[in-house]
Amino acid sequence: MGGFFTGRTLADLGRGLRSGTETARDLVAGALDSVDPDLNAFAHLDPEGAAAAARKADEELASGTDRGPLHGIPVAVKDIIDVAGLPTGMGSAHFAGHVAEADAACVAALRSAGAVIVGKTGTQEFAFGATGDVSASGPVRNPRDRERMSGGSSSGSAAAVAAGTVPLALGTDTGGSVRIPSAFCGVAGFKPAHGAVPAGGVFPLSPSLDHVGVLAGTAADCLLAYEALTGPLARDGAEGAGEPLGRAAWIEPPAADPEVVRTVRALVPDAPAEPLDFAGLREVFLAIEFSEAYDVHAERIAAAPDRYLPVTRGRLEEAGRMPGWRLVRALRERDRYAAEIAALLDRYDLLAMPTMPITAPKIGATECEFGPLTALLVSLTSPWNVLGLPALTIPAGTVGGLPAGVQLVTRRGAEDVLFRAAERLARG
């Protein structure tokens, strides 16, 4: 497996653009030529728009205008995020033929940074699921093993980066939808703190939990993209003396493949273990996600239920049965958990755990030996959406030839701790 951008960092590409050994037009051509239709990573490509943006990027660099590290870089955008003039299909028959009138705020920020949008990537229908194989356009295949799911819901973004078709992609993350496919496909994915990247122009799933995030080959490239979207990162400076990762705590998964746990734990062997009430946090997550998702879809599912794929329709029908008292309780419980985790992060700089408790299952699977996939795939990622905390996944090795990821979590404002730790882990 190797595409045009495989093994090439944003810094490498930037040096080529600024030295004149490559042009933005070269990079766009490389991206478009390396699209593998069998992976089904893209819902829509925009060769004409990308070529025009690349010409502009080259002309600006030639005239001395340099917009920063993303100038001239091809980027793919998840298909629930609006890009002016391109379809936003949501992976659903409900939005067949829908074309966005304006750029989402995050896309406008990318354009301002000089990035070149090459197309829209496949998504789980309405981003409501974690497998990446439930979409009106069909499943997105994992570049590491095409019989296996990519993970969702930012399935196409992860597959496009993992295949080397683009060096960077935008995704969204409500319960793990950037980090799940990143871990399954063996790339880096960053979910910022809630609200750090504006969600205007992004179709909502659960606004209290929705985050816009980035996927790239390395954590360093995720950081460059994040800073292009939000501005320079605040430097927290917290780090334990002599401790390469700062003060890290290990969070043990409640149910996971022991080989995945062993592989990830080997990266932080000295981190003390701390408990986390995963079951309680899952109840909070479900009450919020289901209540808000049904609010988004109530009229649509009443008017045209058959236009949803059966899996999505079933989840929405379940969401419609969520009693109001569950949401009221969940909001109260979320405040309690936020205080508990804040106290934990007063004692530690970051928390470490597997991103996924298993490696990528076969496409179409609904269960594994560790339980139903619907709950399992978000079990280690969704707590950080409930709490709105920054979370980063990077490759941790392989289990049975498939990628495993380590997830790092910290408090809002300490994002640099995650990226410093990721850099040290990547160095080994």
Backbone torsions as a table, in degrees:
resi	resn	phi	psi	omega
1	MET	NA	125.5	177.3
2	GLY	-171.7	124.0	178.7
3	GLY	-110.1	-174.3	-175.3
4	PHE	-58.2	-34.2	-175.4
5	PHE	-103.0	3.5	-178.7
6	THR	-58.1	125.4	178.0
7	GLY	77.4	5.5	-178.5
8	ARG	-108.9	122.6	-178.7
9	THR	-87.4	166.3	176.0
10	LEU	-61.2	-35.3	177.6
11	ALA	-64.3	-42.6	177.3
12	ASP	-59.5	-47.1	-178.3
13	LEU	-64.6	-40.2	178.7
14	GLY	-62.1	-39.7	177.9
15	ARG	-63.5	-40.4	178.5
16	GLY	-64.6	-40.7	179.0
17	LEU	-65.5	-41.1	-175.4
18	ARG	-80.9	-22.0	176.2
19	SER	-86.0	-14.0	-179.4
20	GLY	88.1	3.5	177.9
21	THR	-77.3	-17.3	175.2
22	GLU	-139.4	159.8	174.9
23	THR	-123.9	162.8	175.1
24	ALA	-61.3	-34.0	177.4
25	ARG	-64.2	-38.0	175.3
26	ASP	-60.6	-43.7	-176.7
27	LEU	-66.1	-41.4	178.3
28	VAL	-64.8	-43.1	178.3
29	ALA	-61.5	-41.1	178.3
30	GLY	-63.0	-39.5	178.5
31	ALA	-64.7	-51.0	-175.8
32	LEU	-66.2	-37.1	-179.6
33	ASP	-70.2	-22.9	-176.0
34	SER	-96.8	5.4	176.0
35	VAL	-64.6	126.6	178.4
36	ASP	-104.6	104.2	-175.6
37	PRO	-58.0	-28.3	-177.5
38	ASP	-64.1	-28.6	178.7
39	LEU	-72.7	-26.5	-179.4
40	ASN	60.9	35.0	-178.2
41	ALA	-74.7	-26.5	-175.0
42	PHE	-109.5	133.0	172.3
43	ALA	-87.1	-27.1	-178.2
44	HIS	-160.2	134.4	173.9
45	LEU	-109.2	152.4	-177.7
46	ASP	-130.0	69.7	-176.6
47	PRO	-61.2	-37.8	-178.2
48	GLU	-69.7	-47.8	179.3
49	GLY	-63.1	-39.6	179.5
50	ALA	-66.0	-40.2	179.0
51	ALA	-63.2	-41.8	179.2
52	ALA	-65.1	-42.5	178.9
53	ALA	-66.2	-36.4	178.7
54	ALA	-66.5	-41.6	176.8
55	ARG	-59.4	-43.1	178.5
56	LYS	-62.7	-43.4	179.8
57	ALA	-61.4	-42.6	178.3
58	ASP	-64.6	-42.7	179.8
59	GLU	-63.1	-40.7	179.1
60	GLU	-64.5	-44.8	178.8
61	LEU	-62.7	-39.8	179.9
62	ALA	-64.5	-29.8	-178.7
63	SER	-91.9	1.2	177.0
64	GLY	98.4	3.5	176.8
65	THR	-91.4	117.4	-178.2
66	ASP	-123.5	114.7	-174.9
67	ARG	-88.6	0.0	176.6
68	GLY	116.8	-168.4	-170.8
69	PRO	-61.5	-21.0	-179.8
70	LEU	-95.9	2.4	-177.0
71	HIS	-62.4	117.7	177.8
72	GLY	82.7	5.4	-175.8
73	ILE	-89.1	127.4	175.9
74	PRO	-69.3	135.4	-178.5
75	VAL	-134.1	142.0	173.8
76	ALA	-106.9	152.4	-172.5
77	VAL	-129.7	129.8	179.8
78	LYS	-58.9	143.5	-171.0
79	ASP	-83.5	31.2	160.9
80	ILE	-117.4	5.7	-178.7
81	ILE	-108.8	126.0	-175.3
82	ASP	-71.3	133.2	169.4
83	VAL	-125.6	120.2	-173.2
84	ALA	-53.1	129.5	176.3
85	GLY	84.3	-4.4	179.2
86	LEU	-112.0	154.3	176.4
87	PRO	-62.5	143.4	165.6
88	THR	-120.6	99.1	-170.3
89	GLY	-94.5	-15.8	178.2
90	MET	60.9	11.3	-175.7
91	GLY	66.5	23.7	-170.9
92	SER	-136.3	144.5	173.8
93	ALA	-63.3	-22.4	179.1
94	HIS	-59.6	-30.2	-174.7
95	PHE	-114.9	22.0	175.3
96	ALA	-58.1	127.6	179.1
97	GLY	83.3	-3.4	-179.9
98	HIS	-73.0	131.4	179.0
99	VAL	-120.2	131.5	-177.9
100	ALA	-71.8	140.6	179.6
101	GLU	-88.8	-25.8	-176.1
102	ALA	-143.7	160.1	176.0
103	ASP	-72.7	140.7	166.4
104	ALA	-61.3	158.0	-177.9
105	ALA	-57.8	-39.5	-178.6
106	CYS	-69.5	-34.1	177.2
107	VAL	-69.6	-40.8	175.8
108	ALA	-59.2	-39.0	178.3
109	ALA	-65.9	-39.0	176.5
110	LEU	-62.9	-44.9	179.4
111	ARG	-62.2	-40.6	178.7
112	SER	-62.2	-30.0	178.4
113	ALA	-83.4	1.4	176.2
114	GLY	92.4	3.5	-178.9
115	ALA	-69.2	154.9	-178.6
116	VAL	-113.7	117.2	-178.8
117	ILE	-82.0	119.7	-177.5
118	VAL	-99.5	-18.6	179.2
119	GLY	168.9	-179.1	-178.4
120	LYS	-108.1	136.9	-175.9
121	THR	-101.3	151.9	-177.5
122	GLY	-62.7	148.0	-178.9
123	THR	-138.2	150.5	166.4
124	GLN	-56.1	145.9	-176.5
125	GLU	-51.9	120.9	-179.1
126	PHE	53.7	22.7	179.6
127	ALA	61.4	20.7	-173.8
128	PHE	-101.2	70.1	179.4
129	GLY	160.8	162.0	-169.7
130	ALA	-116.0	3.3	-173.5
131	THR	-94.5	-30.2	-178.9
132	GLY	81.3	8.1	-178.8
133	ASP	-119.7	17.8	177.1
134	VAL	-122.0	96.0	-176.2
135	SER	-157.4	148.0	177.6
136	ALA	-60.8	-24.3	179.7
137	SER	-94.4	5.1	177.9
138	GLY	94.3	170.5	-177.1
139	PRO	-70.1	146.2	169.1
140	VAL	-88.9	129.5	-176.3
141	ARG	-91.8	148.5	-179.0
142	ASN	-80.2	122.8	-179.2
143	PRO	-60.4	-22.1	180.0
144	ARG	-77.0	-24.3	179.0
145	ASP	-165.8	107.7	-169.2
146	ARG	-70.3	-9.6	174.8
147	GLU	-86.1	-5.2	-174.8
148	ARG	-109.0	155.0	-179.5
149	MET	-71.4	150.2	178.4
150	SER	-80.4	-20.7	-168.2
151	GLY	89.1	154.5	-177.7
152	GLY	-138.8	176.1	8.2
153	SER	-96.8	-6.0	178.3
154	SER	-84.3	52.6	-170.0
155	SER	-65.4	-50.3	-178.2
156	GLY	-66.1	-34.0	179.2
157	SER	-63.7	-43.6	179.2
158	ALA	-67.3	-44.0	-178.8
159	ALA	-64.5	-38.9	180.0
160	ALA	-65.1	-38.8	177.4
161	VAL	-71.2	-45.5	-178.0
162	ALA	-63.4	-33.0	179.3
163	ALA	-79.2	-7.6	-178.4
164	GLY	78.1	17.6	179.2
165	THR	-76.2	-38.1	173.3
166	VAL	-134.1	154.0	177.5
167	PRO	-86.7	-9.1	-172.4
168	LEU	-156.2	143.7	176.6
169	ALA	-147.0	153.7	172.7
170	LEU	-95.5	142.7	173.5
171	GLY	-140.4	-179.6	172.4
172	THR	-128.2	159.5	-171.2
173	ASP	-146.6	110.0	179.1
174	THR	-106.5	-33.5	176.0
175	GLY	-139.3	9.8	-178.4
176	GLY	139.4	11.2	-165.7
177	SER	-71.5	-10.0	166.0
178	VAL	-92.2	-43.6	-172.5
179	ARG	-76.7	-34.5	-179.4
180	ILE	-61.5	-56.7	-179.8
181	PRO	-67.8	-29.6	176.0
182	SER	-60.9	-46.1	-179.4
183	ALA	-66.4	-44.2	-178.7
184	PHE	-65.5	-33.5	-176.6
185	CYS	-95.9	-6.0	174.8
186	GLY	81.7	35.9	176.0
187	VAL	-126.1	-179.4	178.0
188	ALA	-95.6	145.4	177.2
189	GLY	-145.1	137.1	-177.2
190	PHE	-123.7	123.0	170.0
191	LYS	-101.6	109.0	179.1
192	PRO	-68.2	177.7	171.6
193	ALA	-61.6	152.6	-177.6
194	HIS	-59.0	128.4	178.3
195	GLY	84.8	-4.7	-177.9
196	ALA	-64.6	-38.8	173.6
197	VAL	-107.1	121.5	-176.4
198	PRO	-57.3	141.6	-177.1
199	ALA	-102.1	9.9	177.1
200	GLY	-60.3	131.2	-179.0
201	GLY	84.6	6.2	175.1
202	VAL	-106.6	127.2	-178.9
203	PHE	-65.9	128.4	-173.5
204	PRO	-79.2	148.9	165.3
205	LEU	-108.7	-55.2	177.3
206	SER	-147.5	94.9	-170.0
207	PRO	-53.8	-31.9	179.2
208	SER	-69.6	-19.5	-175.9
209	LEU	-114.4	-16.0	-175.3
210	ASP	-68.4	135.2	174.8
211	HIS	-133.6	144.1	168.4
212	VAL	-92.7	131.3	-177.4
213	GLY	-135.3	-179.1	-175.5
214	VAL	-129.5	149.4	178.2
215	LEU	-129.5	136.8	-177.8
216	ALA	-157.8	176.6	-179.0
217	GLY	-70.1	-29.2	-177.3
218	THR	-136.4	160.3	175.1
219	ALA	-62.9	-37.0	179.8
220	ALA	-60.0	-37.8	178.2
221	ASP	-72.4	-34.6	173.1
222	CYS	-60.2	-40.4	180.0
223	LEU	-64.7	-43.8	178.4
224	LEU	-59.4	-42.4	179.6
225	ALA	-66.7	-43.3	-179.6
226	TYR	-61.1	-43.3	179.6
227	GLU	-67.3	-31.2	175.7
228	ALA	-66.8	-31.2	-179.9
229	LEU	-82.0	-28.5	-169.6
230	THR	-126.0	-15.8	-173.3
231	GLY	104.8	172.0	-175.8
232	PRO	-57.4	140.6	-179.6
233	LEU	-71.9	136.9	172.4
234	ALA	-68.0	138.3	-179.8
235	ARG	-97.4	111.5	-173.0
236	ASP	-74.5	-42.2	177.7
237	GLY	82.7	-7.3	-179.2
238	ALA	-73.2	124.7	178.4
239	GLU	-166.1	128.7	-180.0
240	GLY	-65.8	136.1	-178.6
241	ALA	-59.6	125.4	176.4
242	GLY	76.4	-0.9	-179.5
243	GLU	-101.9	115.9	-170.8
244	PRO	-60.4	-26.4	-179.7
245	LEU	-107.9	10.6	-168.8
246	GLY	75.8	-163.1	179.6
247	ARG	-86.7	102.0	-176.4
248	ALA	-106.1	139.2	172.6
249	ALA	-111.8	145.0	177.3
250	TRP	-97.1	131.0	176.2
251	ILE	-108.0	113.7	-176.0
252	GLU	-77.4	129.9	178.3
253	PRO	-67.6	147.0	178.7
254	PRO	-75.5	-29.7	178.6
255	ALA	-150.5	122.0	-174.7
256	ALA	-164.7	158.6	172.1
257	ASP	-64.9	121.3	-178.3
258	PRO	-57.1	-30.2	179.9
259	GLU	-71.7	-35.9	174.8
260	VAL	-64.4	-45.9	179.3
261	VAL	-60.8	-45.0	-179.2
262	ARG	-61.4	-43.0	-178.2
263	THR	-63.1	-43.6	-177.8
264	VAL	-75.2	-41.5	-179.0
265	ARG	-61.0	-29.8	179.8
266	ALA	-63.3	-20.4	178.3
267	LEU	-77.3	-26.0	-178.1
268	VAL	-132.5	58.7	-171.3
269	PRO	-65.3	-25.1	-175.3
270	ASP	-96.7	-2.0	-178.6
271	ALA	-71.8	127.5	177.6
272	PRO	-66.6	145.7	179.9
273	ALA	-82.2	138.2	176.5
274	GLU	-127.5	144.1	-178.6
275	PRO	-79.4	155.9	173.9
276	LEU	-144.3	135.8	-179.1
277	ASP	-83.6	76.7	-178.0
278	PHE	-61.4	-39.3	-177.6
279	ALA	-64.0	-44.0	179.1
280	GLY	-65.9	-41.0	179.1
281	LEU	-66.6	-33.5	177.1
282	ARG	-63.9	-39.6	178.5
283	GLU	-62.5	-40.1	177.2
284	VAL	-64.3	-46.7	-179.6
285	PHE	-58.1	-49.2	-177.3
286	LEU	-63.3	-41.6	-178.8
287	ALA	-62.7	-41.9	179.8
288	ILE	-71.9	-50.0	-176.9
289	GLU	-61.1	-48.8	-176.9
290	PHE	-64.9	-42.3	-179.1
291	SER	-63.3	-45.6	-177.8
292	GLU	-73.1	-37.0	179.3
293	ALA	-64.4	-40.2	179.9
294	TYR	-68.0	-34.6	175.7
295	ASP	-59.4	-41.4	179.2
296	VAL	-64.9	-38.0	-168.9
297	HIS	-107.0	0.1	-170.4
298	ALA	-53.3	-50.5	-177.6
299	GLU	-69.7	-38.2	-177.7
300	ARG	-66.1	-42.7	-178.2
301	ILE	-74.2	-27.5	175.5
302	ALA	-70.0	-36.8	-174.7
303	ALA	-83.9	-36.5	-173.6
304	ALA	-146.8	64.1	-177.5
305	PRO	-61.9	-30.7	-175.0
306	ASP	-74.3	-8.9	177.7
307	ARG	-82.7	-11.7	172.3
308	TYR	-82.1	149.1	168.9
309	LEU	-66.5	149.8	-173.8
310	PRO	-55.3	-39.5	-179.2
311	VAL	-63.8	-45.1	-179.9
312	THR	-66.0	-44.1	179.7
313	ARG	-60.4	-41.1	178.8
314	GLY	-62.8	-40.5	178.8
315	ARG	-67.0	-39.7	179.0
316	LEU	-68.2	-37.8	177.1
317	GLU	-64.3	-39.0	175.1
318	GLU	-63.5	-41.0	179.1
319	ALA	-61.9	-36.9	-179.4
320	GLY	-65.6	-17.4	178.7
321	ARG	-93.4	3.0	-179.9
322	MET	-69.5	120.0	-179.2
323	PRO	-72.1	150.3	-178.0
324	GLY	-60.3	-34.0	-177.4
325	TRP	-65.1	-26.3	178.3
326	ARG	-65.7	-38.7	178.1
327	LEU	-68.2	-44.7	179.3
328	VAL	-57.7	-45.8	179.1
329	ARG	-65.0	-40.8	-178.4
330	ALA	-61.4	-41.2	179.9
331	LEU	-64.9	-37.7	176.4
332	ARG	-66.9	-43.4	-179.5
333	GLU	-66.6	-35.4	178.9
334	ARG	-58.9	-41.2	178.7
335	ASP	-62.3	-38.6	179.1
336	ARG	-66.0	-45.6	179.4
337	TYR	-64.7	-37.2	178.7
338	ALA	-60.2	-41.5	178.8
339	ALA	-66.4	-39.6	-179.5
340	GLU	-65.7	-44.0	-178.9
341	ILE	-71.6	-33.8	175.3
342	ALA	-61.2	-40.3	177.5
343	ALA	-65.2	-39.1	177.6
344	LEU	-63.5	-40.5	-179.2
345	LEU	-79.7	-3.9	166.4
346	ASP	-77.1	-25.3	-179.2
347	ARG	-94.9	-22.4	-178.5
348	TYR	-129.4	153.3	175.8
349	ASP	-81.2	-31.6	-178.8
350	LEU	-155.4	161.9	176.2
351	LEU	-114.3	139.6	-178.8
352	ALA	-125.4	144.9	-179.2
353	MET	-168.3	167.1	170.0
354	PRO	-61.7	147.4	173.1
355	THR	-75.0	-47.1	177.8
356	MET	-118.0	139.6	179.1
357	PRO	-77.3	-9.9	-179.3
358	ILE	-140.7	169.8	169.2
359	THR	-87.1	173.0	-172.0
360	ALA	-61.6	123.7	176.3
361	PRO	-75.8	171.3	175.8
362	LYS	-67.6	147.6	176.6
363	ILE	-56.9	134.0	179.1
364	GLY	91.7	-11.0	179.2
365	ALA	-66.8	147.6	176.8
366	THR	-123.4	-13.6	179.2
367	GLU	-142.7	160.7	170.7
368	CYS	-143.2	-177.9	-175.6
369	GLU	-65.6	-14.0	-179.1
370	PHE	-100.3	1.2	174.7
371	GLY	132.4	179.1	176.1
372	PRO	-61.2	136.8	-175.5
373	LEU	-65.9	-34.6	-176.8
374	THR	-53.2	-44.8	179.6
375	ALA	-82.2	-39.1	-173.0
376	LEU	-64.4	-41.4	-172.4
377	LEU	-68.5	-24.3	178.5
378	VAL	-104.3	5.5	-170.5
379	SER	-63.0	-35.7	-176.2
380	LEU	-101.5	-9.4	-177.8
381	THR	-103.2	-36.2	-173.2
382	SER	-64.7	-28.7	178.1
383	PRO	-55.7	-31.7	-174.1
384	TRP	-83.2	-15.6	167.6
385	ASN	-77.6	-41.4	176.5
386	VAL	-55.6	-41.4	-175.3
387	LEU	-94.4	-7.5	176.5
388	GLY	68.3	26.0	-174.4
389	LEU	-92.6	152.1	176.9
390	PRO	-65.7	137.3	179.9
391	ALA	-143.0	135.3	-175.9
392	LEU	-127.5	134.6	171.6
393	THR	-115.6	139.5	174.5
394	ILE	-135.9	157.6	179.0
395	PRO	-60.2	138.8	-178.6
396	ALA	-116.3	-2.0	-175.4
397	GLY	131.2	-164.8	180.0
398	THR	-129.3	153.2	174.9
399	VAL	-129.7	116.3	-177.0
400	GLY	60.9	31.1	179.7
401	GLY	81.9	0.3	179.9
402	LEU	-110.8	148.3	-175.8
403	PRO	-66.3	145.4	167.3
404	ALA	-124.6	149.0	-177.6
405	GLY	-122.7	152.0	171.5
406	VAL	-105.6	133.9	179.1
407	GLN	-105.5	131.5	178.9
408	LEU	-117.7	134.4	-175.1
409	VAL	-131.1	141.3	175.6
410	THR	-144.2	-176.7	179.6
411	ARG	-83.6	158.6	176.5
412	ARG	-58.4	134.4	-179.9
413	GLY	93.4	-9.0	-180.0
414	ALA	-113.0	27.5	-175.2
415	GLU	-57.7	-31.4	-179.4
416	ASP	-61.7	-27.6	177.0
417	VAL	-60.3	-42.2	179.2
418	LEU	-62.3	-45.7	-174.8
419	PHE	-72.9	-33.2	174.0
420	ARG	-66.1	-42.7	178.4
421	ALA	-63.5	-42.4	179.6
422	ALA	-61.4	-40.7	179.3
423	GLU	-62.1	-41.8	-179.3
424	ARG	-68.9	-40.0	177.5
425	LEU	-63.5	-38.3	179.8
426	ALA	-66.6	-29.7	178.1
427	ARG	-75.9	-18.7	177.0
428	GLY	83.9	NA	NA
